[in-house]
Amino acid sequence: MRKYSILTLPVILLIIASCNKKPVINPTTEDMFRNGRWTIESGTVSMRLPDGRDTVINYMNFLPLCRQDDYYIFHGRNDGAIFSNTIKCDPSDADSITFNWYLGNNNQSLSLFSGYQFFYGITYQIQPFVFDTISYVPLVLDTLHGVLDTLPGFTRTLIVLDTFWKLHFDSCGLKYNDQYNSSLVKFDQTHFTINFWVVSTYPDSTGYHTGIFTYPDPVNPSVIDTLDKNPIIRPDTLHYTITYKNS
């Protein structure tokens, strides 16, 4: 009987120790959202240029500094808040603004709505053309297209001066821009990235124009030249990729 008791004692202790061990509970995706204090780390915007080509622009260059240090808290019951942190866009701005959020599609998408108004759009316009000059006094053009580059046997009377256009980029807040089912990628306890799109437009510099611009000919001021201006505005879609970090 004594041998039996001695042999079974380690087994009894092992059972007791197993009963006292706490189970490991892995946090859910919602738990990791709620346990974070998130700020925007980086972002890009894919858009179409006036010549029809697609380009990718750094979103952070168009996000105001007063928004770059904002942080985002995702509370329970799917409500959250954006805190202005140390830099305010306006001294009268509230310290925080509430919004709602929701994870869907088996945690593969994130919706931000009912107060989330802090995405920024990229706007741009084709500024009036300028002459490509080597010097202004005296006026020396970089190149001159027209008479000198006309093929032998042909006569060209219209001289086209070497000019170029400039693009001016700016940003604007997208008011009341609820984002539903933004694709949620690369999510962990330190970072998450969302992809979404916004309907927009772009000025088409390769197609028809909406008006005529008249100006004195630089070579002969008594001659009035004409030029199409205000390019046709065509539909476009801006594609955003924005990464948040847990600060």
Order of alpha helices (4+ residues) and beta strands (2+ residues): alpha-alpha-beta-beta-alpha-beta-beta-beta-beta-beta-beta-beta-beta-beta-beta-beta-beta-beta
